[in-house]
Amino acid sequence: MAVITQRAGAKETVRQKREREQELLVWPDLVFVEFICAVLFTVAFVLLSVMFNAPLLNKANPSITPDPSKAPWYFMNLQELLLHMDKGLAGVVVPTLLLVALAVVPYVDRSNEGQGGWFATANAVRITVFSFIYTGFWLTTCILWDDGAHVRVYERLPMLYGSDNRLEWPGNKGRLFWEDWWLGDFFRVIYDFIFLNNRVAVRDAWEWSLPVPFQPGNGTDGHLDWPKDFSEVPLPLNGTWIWHWSDPQDSWMPAWLRRIAYPYDGHLDIPAITAEYILPIIMMIGLPILLIYMLRKLGWAHTVRDAMIALFTGFIVVYIGLTTIGVAFRGEGQQLVPPTRVPNLEEYPQYRRYVPPSDTPLAIIDTRTGMPLHG
């Protein structure tokens, strides 16, 4: 008879037998609940289909682009992000990192505290409410600031009191009296940055000049001027500055590889990078860090689970908020408008009316749909 002995130094682990009331079986505990949910969803879906009409639009036509042209509602949050940062950052980098972060959460939060329960930690309710208000405030503020809505509201404040006068936004005023003081120009630069109309104004409207003893590139006035001197900063190895090489357009490398491996005559647009990359990244990273810091200072967030509850609540608020804004507050040209001014493509077919080419034979046009009738 062979006897299997335990290796020296190894600990024997015995799984404790669980009672029946501590277990959840696939059947009937899980499958029955899913079946009931599926039945209720089907009944609700049928009732909504009977009560509300959901007509389809015309057949897709590559020569007709409705205004506004919107993505499906579940991608509307990504389309909204495209308006606030670089397209590659909003459409590829940010969604990928968010999905990776959600997948990493179980590996970061290894605690079993309150597992499987809603608001199971001591301060979970307070953390959720605070994170909801905090994220909603900053999301609304950033979107309105990016659209310049704060400037329009400020300029129309006298109209609330029946006056036809308009205020002038502090950032649009001319030269200020203290600019002639010592360090007055420095304070002017800070002042202009605080009262910028929107994010894009960092690239287009914000201006300052810095005297330098040596000015690289094509500048010769002895000053570094924002944004003029920063809009075409040459790369050190672009073949046209410092070291000179020939254009590799006739080489064996494809165009996309040449842009990566050898960016001939490549330049950096620092103002555009600041507006499209740096500022959005600072907001997306800095605001969550500030949220966790404030919760720790309040004495509510003590564990990793508390931090995950706060961050996940913020993620849900941003997801739903961006979707709602994209669906109900974006009008023609993706302008930020009240919900009553968002075009209805069914009630107003002129937003997607078919315009035949000049050489097309005359045909009878359906006034309801704007499409030609055949036969």
N, C-alpha and C positions, 0 to 999 in steps of 0.2 A: 504494500500500500504506500503510495507516494504522499508526502505531506508538504504542502506549499507553505513556506514560511515567509514572513515579511522582511524586506531588506532592512539592514541596520540603519537607523536614523530616520526611516520613513514613518509618517504618522498615519494611523488607521482612521479612516473617516467612514462613518456609518450614517446613511440617510435615514432620518427619522420618518416613520410611517405616519402619513397624514390621515386625519379622519375624513369621512365623506363630506361633511359640511364645510371643510376647508378646500375642497376641490371644485373646479368648474369644468364640466365635460362639454365636448363639442356638441353632443346631442344628449339632452334637449336644451341645455343651458344657452348655447350660442346660436345654433341653427334656428331654433324656434323664434328667438328674438329677431334675428335677421329676416325670417319669413314674415313676421308681423309687420316689420318696418317696410319690407318690399310691397306688401299688400296696401298699406296706408299710403305709400308714395304713389303707387299706381292709381289708386282711387282719387287722390288729390290732383294728380297730373291730368286725369280724364276730366274732372270737374273744371279745372282751369282752362282746358282746351275747349270745353263747351261754352264757358262764360266769356272768354276773351278771344278775339280774332287775332291770329298771328300770320298775316299774309306774307308770302315770299316776295322778294324784289324781282326785277327782271333778270333774265339770263345774263351772266357775266359777259361784259364786252370790254376788250382791252383798250378800246379807243374812248371809253367813257370812264371818268374818275369822279365819283360823287364827292361833294364838298359839304360836310366833312366825310372823309373816308376813314372808317374806324375798324379796328381789329375786333374779333369776337370778344365778348365781355370778359372771358377768363384770361385773355391776353391784354386787356385794356390797361392794366397796371404797368406792363412793360412799355406800351405805347406812350403812357404818360411819362415814364422815366426818360424816354427819348427826347422830351422837350426840356429836360433840366440838366443834361450832361452830354458827353460825347456818345455817339450812337453805338460804337463798339463797346464802350464801358457799360452803357445801360442795357444793351441787348444781349451781350455775351458774358462779360466779366462778372457783373453784379449778380445776375441770376445763377450763374454757375457757383460762385462763392457762397451764395445763400443756401443752395441745395446741399453743398458740401458741409456747410455749418450745421444744417439741420440733421444731417446724417451723423455728424460727429458728437452731437449732444449726448447720446447714451454713453459714449466713451469718456466724456468729460464729467458728467454727473453720474457717478457710480453708486451713489447713496440709495438705500432702500426706504428712506424716510417718506412716509405717505404714499408709497407706491400704489398706483391704481386708484387713487382717490382725488376728488376735486378739492382744491384749496386745502391740501392736507398739512401744510406747514403752519407754524404759529402765526406768521404775518402775511400769509399768501393773499388774503382778501385785500389788505391795505396795499400790498405791493402791486397787485393787479390794477386796482383803482388808480393809484398814483401813476403807474406806467401808462395807463390808458389816457389820462388827462395830459400828462407830460408829452407823450408822443403825438396826440391829436393837436396840441397847441403848436408844437414845432413843425409838424407836417403842414398845417394850415399856413403858418407864418412863412415858411420857406417857399411854398407855392405862390402865395400872394406877393412876396418880395420878388421872386423870379419873374413874375408877370408885370411888376411895377404898379400893382394895384394900390399900394400905400401912397404913392405919389398922386394918383388920381383922386383918392379919397381926401387927402390933405388939401389939394387945390380946390375941391368943391365944398369944403366945410362951410364957408359963408352961405351957400345956397340952402343949408338946413334952416337958416334963420331968415329966409326970404330975400337975401341980398344977391345981386347979380355979379358982384365982384368975385375974383378968384385969388386965392393965395398963391404965392410963388414958392415952390419947393426949395428948401435951404440949399440943396446941392446944385440948383440951377442959377443961383445968384452970381453976380459978377464979383469983382475984386472986393475983398473985405478990408476994413480999416486996419486990422491988426497984422496984415500981411507984410507991412513995412517994418515991423518990429524985429528984434533979434530972434532968430528961429521961427519967424513968422511964416516962412515958406514951408517949413517942416510941419507946423501945425495945420497949414492949409491942406497939405497932402493927406494928413490924417482926417481932417474935417471932410474933405471931398470923398474919402473912402467910406466914412460912416454914412454919408448921405447919398450914396450911389443910388441910381434909379432902379437897378436890377443887377443880376449876376453878370450879364453880358457887358454892362458898362465898365467892368474891370478891364475888358479887352479893348473897348472902343472909346470910352469917354474919360476914363481916369488918366490924368496926365501929371507927370512930374519929371524933374531934371536933376541929375547928379553930376557935379564936376569931377573929372577923373584926369590923372596925369597921362594915362595911356589908354587909347580907345581902339580896341580891335575891330576888325571888319572894315566897312567902308566909311565909317563916321570920321569926320575931320574937325568937328567944332569943339572938341574937348569936353563934351557933355554926353552923358548917357540919358537919352530921353525915352520915357515910357509913353506910348507903346512903340514909337517909331523905330528906335534902335534895337528893340527886343523882338521885333516881328520876324526877322530873318537872321537868326544867329547861326553861323555856319558850323557844321560838325567838323571836328578836328581832322577826321580821315575821310572827307568827302571828295578829295581829289582836286579841289579848287582853292583850298586855303591851307597855308603852312606848307604842306607837301602837295605837289601837283602831279596828277596822273591823267591818262587819257580816259575818255568816256568808254565804258565797257559795253555799249549798246550792241556792238557786233560780236560780243563774246558768246560762248556756248551756253552761258547761264540764262535761264528764263527770267522774265521781267520781275516776277515776285521774289525770286531768289536774289536778284541784283539789289532790290530795295532793302533786303535784310543784310546780305553779306557785304555789299559795297554800295552804299547810298551816295552815288555820284552826285555832286552839287546839292547834297542834302542840307536842309536848314531846319531849325527849330523855331516855331512861333510861340515864344514864351507867354505872351498875353493870352493867346488862345488856349494854351495848355493850362494856364492858371484858371481861366473861366470854365473850361470844359472838363478838366480833370481834378486839379488841386482843390478848388473850393468844394465841389461835390464830395470828394473823398474825405475832406476834413469834416464835413457835416455828417457823413454816414458813419465815420469812426468816432468822432469827438462826442456827438450827442449820446450814443449808447454808453460811452465811458462816463460822461457826466451823470447819466441816469443812475448807474451803479454807485458812483461816488456819493450822490445825494441820498440814496437809500441806505448806504452804510452810515452816513453822517446822522441820518434820522434814527438809526438803530434798528431798522427793519430787516435788512438783508445781512444775514450772518453766515449762510452756507452757499455752496454752489447751486443748490436747488433753488434758493431764493433768487439768485442772479439769473438762472435760466427762466424762471417764471416771469421776471421783469422783461427780459429780452424777447421771449416768445410772445408776450402780450404786445410789446412794441411792434414786432414783426406782423402780427395779425392786424393791428390798427393801420399800419402802413399799407398792407396788401388791400384791405377793404377800402381804405381812404383813397388810394390811387385809382382803384377800380371805379369808385363812385364818382370821382372828379372827372375821369375820362369819359364815363357814360353820360353823366347828367350836366356837366359844366363846360364842355368843350364844343364850341360852335364852328362856324365856317373858318377855315384856315387854322383850326385848332386854337382859336382864341378863347380866353376864359370869359364865359358869359353866364348869366342866370339860366336856370333850367328852362324857363319859358322861352328863351331865345335859341335853344338848340333846335336846328332844323329837323323836321319829321319828313323823312324821305317818302313816306307813303302819302301823307296829306299834301305835300308840296313836291310833285314830280319834276318841277323845273330844275331841281338840284341834280337830277340825273337824266335830263332830257336828251334824247338822241338827236344829234345834229348830223345829217347826211353830208358826205363830201359834195363838192361843187359839181362833179361830173356824174353824180348819181341821178338816174331818171326820176322825174317827179312821181311821188307816191302819196297815197292817202295816209295821213299821220293820225294815230289814235291820240286824241286830246287828253285822255286820262293817263296814259302811260308814256306818251311822247315817242312811241315806237311805230315804225311803218307797218301798215296792214297789207297783207298779201292776199291774192285771189280775188 
